[in-house]
C-alpha cells in the first residue's frame, strides 16, 4: 500500500487546486490519502502506519512536511517520495524532482530509490540546510509575513538587510568570529534555486559549512546574484569547508533555520553531525 501524506495548507494553492489534487490521488489504485490537520500530525500518522509495512510514503507539501515525514522514515527501509507544493522545496529541487505536480506524482510512484545522508542539529534531524545569521533572520521575517513564494522571500530579504548586522559564532572559548551568514548544507540549495552550496552531495557522508563574512552593500548585492547563478562558492566573502561534525556556540535566542523552518536557539552550544540513520528517497 502506498500512503500519501498531504499537508493542504502548504504553499499558496487555491481551494480548487487542492480539491483537484485530492480527487486525483483518491483514484490511484492500492493507495490511501491522509491529510494532516496540525503540526506534527504527519509524525503521528506515519508512526501508526509503519507496523503495516507501507510500500512507500509520499510527502505532499513544503520543506516542513518533507522534514516531518523524513524524520519518521529515516533509518527505515520505507521509501519517501516527494510532491513539492511549498515555497522553497529545497530538497526536491536538489533531487531534480519537477515542480509540476503531475510529473512529480509520476516520479514519486515509479521513480528510483537511493539513500541520502541525514544531519542532526543538536540531534534534531534535517535533510537540506540549516543555519544561523542573515538567512535565519530573513526566514524569521518571511514566516511572520502573510504571503509565500519567491517574491515575498525577496521582500523579506530587503527588509532584513536594513536592520541586520552580523552574528557572533564561537568555536572555542578563545576563538570567535562574526559572520554575515553561517550555513550547514547537506543539499546544494535553500530552495527556489538559491544555491548556497553548489557542490554539495547528499550521499558523500560529509556536509558543507558555508561561512560568509560581512561586506559592503555592493558585495552583498553580488552575493545575492551569485546565490542564484550557482557561483557563491567563488565569492570573495565566502569560505566553504567540509566536515563530518561541528561544534560551535552562539547567543541563546538567536534565530536559526532548519529545512526552511524558523526557530530560535534554546542554549549556547550547537552540535552538528552526520546521524547514523539514512533516508531512502524516491527520485527521477
N, C-alpha and C positions, 0 to 999 in steps of 0.2 A: 504493500500500500504506500502510495506517495501522499505526503501531507503538505499542504500549502498553509503557511503561517502568514497571514496578511494583516498589516497594520493600515487600516483605512484612513488614518489621519496623516500618513506620510505624504510629504510633498504638498503641492497645491492643485491637485487634480480636482475636476468637477465631480459633483454627485453622479452625473450621467456617466462619466468615465468609470467611476468606481463600480457602479451597478453593472455596466457592460463587462468589466473585468470579472466581477463575481459570477455573472451568468456564464462567461466563457470557462472559468475554472470549474464550475459545478458540472460541466458537461464532459470533463476529462475522465475516461474510464480508470477504475482502480485507484481513485484518489479521494481525498477528503479535504475540504476547505475549512480552516478555522480562523476566525477573526479575533485580533487582540482588542481588548477593551480598556486597558490601562497599562502603565509602565510595569515591566517585569511579568506581564501576563504571558508573553511568549515563553519565558522561562518556565512558568508553571505548566503550560500546555505541553511543552516538549518533555518535561520530566515525567508526565503522565503517559506519553507516547512511547518512550524508549523501551519499556518492558514488552511492547508489542512488536519490536524489531522492524521499524519502518524501512522500506526500500530506500527512501531518501526524504529529506525535509527541505522544502523550498521557502526561503525567506522573501517576502514581498514587502518592500518598504525602503526606508533610507538606511544610512550608516548605523543608526541606533538600533534598528530592527536586526540588521545583519550581525551587529555585535552581540545582541542579546541571544539570538539563535545560536551563533557560533560559540558563545560561552558554554552553552549546554552540550553542544555536539563535539567540542574539542576532546581529543582522547578517545573518541569512539570510532567505529568503522561505518558510521552512518553519513553518507554524502550530504553536503549542504549546497543547494542551488540558490541562485540569487536572481530575482527580478527587480531591478533598481527603479525606485519611484521617489527617491529623496532629492535633497538639494544638491549634495555633493557627489555621492555614490563613488567614493574613492576606491574601495576595494574592487568594485565591479569594473570601474574604468581601467584599473591596473590589469585586471584579468581579461580585458578587451570584451567584456560582456556588453552587447548592444543596449543602448538606452531605449530602443524600440521594444515595447512590451511583448509583441508577438514573437519577435526574433529571440528575445531573452527567454521567453517561455519555452521555445523550441530547444534552446541550449540547455536550460535547466532540466528538461526531461530526458534529452538524448545526448547531452554533452559528455566529454571525457572527465575523468576524476584524477586528482593528484592531491597529495598532502602539502600543506603550506605551514610555515613557521607560525608560532604563536608567541607573542611577547607579554610580559607582565609589568605593570606599573604598581609597585607595592602589592604584587600578586593578583592585581585585577587585570584580567586578560584583555588584550586588544590585538587587532589584526592588520590595521592600516597605519595610522600615525598617531602620535601623542606629542604634546609639547607644552612649553611654557614661554611667556613673553608676549610679543606683539600678536602672534597668531591666536593665542589664547584670549587675549584682550578683545580682539575682533570677534572671536566666537561668542564671547560673553555678550557683546553688544548685539550681535546678529540674533542670538537666541532670545534676547529680550524684545526684539522687534516683532512686528506683526506679519511681515512677509517672508518668503523664502525665495530661493533661486539665486543665480549669479549676480543679477543686478542689485539685489538687496545686500548681498555679501560685499560688493564693491562700495555701496553706500556706507556700510558698517566700517569698512577699511578706511575710508576717507574721514569718517568721524573719529576713528581711533587714532589716526596719525596726528590729529590736532592736540590730543591730550596725553598720549602715551610717551614715556621716556625710555627707560631700559629696565631690565630685571637682573638682580644680582644672583648668581649661581656660585655656590661654594663646593669645591671638590674635596678640599681638606680644610681643617681649621685655619691654616695659614695661606690657603690658596683660593682666592675668589676672583670672579670676573663679571663684569656687567655686559649683558648681551641684549641686542635688539630682539632676537628670537633664538629659541633653543628647542630643536625638534628631534624626536626619536622616530625614525622611519623604518617600517617593515616593508610597506608598499612604496611606490615611487611618487605618490601624489596625495594631496589633501582631498581632492575631488574637484569637479569642474575643470579637469585638465590643468590644475595648478601643480606643476611638478616640483615639489620641494626637494626630492632626492631622485633625480632621473635614472640613476644606475642601480637603484635598489632591486633586490631579488628576493622573492617570497620563499625561496627554497634553499638558500645558501647557509642557513644556520648562523647568520650574522644579522645585525641591524646597523643602520647608519645614524650617526649623531651629527646633526646639521647645526653648526654654530654660526650665527650671523651677528657680526659686530654692528655697533651703531654707526651711522653715517649722516651726511647732509641730505637735504631734501631731494637733490638731483640723484644721488646714489640710491636713495630709497625708491625713487621712480624707476630707476634702472633695474632694481631688484624685482619690482612688480612685472616689468617686461620680461625679464629672464625667467621668472617663475612660470610664465605661460609659453615660453619658447623653448623650454627644456634645457636652458643654459645656465641655471642658477649656480651650478657647481663650478662655473668658470668666473663667477663674480668675485671682485677683489675683497669684498667684506665677508665672504663665505668660506668656511672650512668644514669639510666633511670627513669624518673618521668612521671606521668600522669597529664593532665590538660585539662581544657575547654577553657582557654585563656592564653595568654602570651604576655608580652611587654618587649622589650629589645632594646638596641641601638648598633650601630656599625659604623665604619668609612664609610662615603659616598663613593661610587665607589667600595665597596667590592664585590667580586664575590659571587653570590649565585645561587642555582639551584632550579627549581620548576618543578616537574614532568618531570625531565630529561632535561629541557631547561636551558641553561646557560645564566645568567643575571647579572647585576650589580646594586647595591643599589643606589637609587637616593636621599635618605635622611637618616638621622641618625636613626630615630625612626621606629621600626618594630612592628607591631601588628599582632599576630596570634590568630585566633579564629575559633570556630565552626560556620559556617554560618547557617542561619535558613533553607535554601533550602537543600533538599536531592536529590540524583541522583538515578533514577530507573535503575538498571543494570541487564543485562541478564548473567546468569552463569550456570555452569553444575548442 
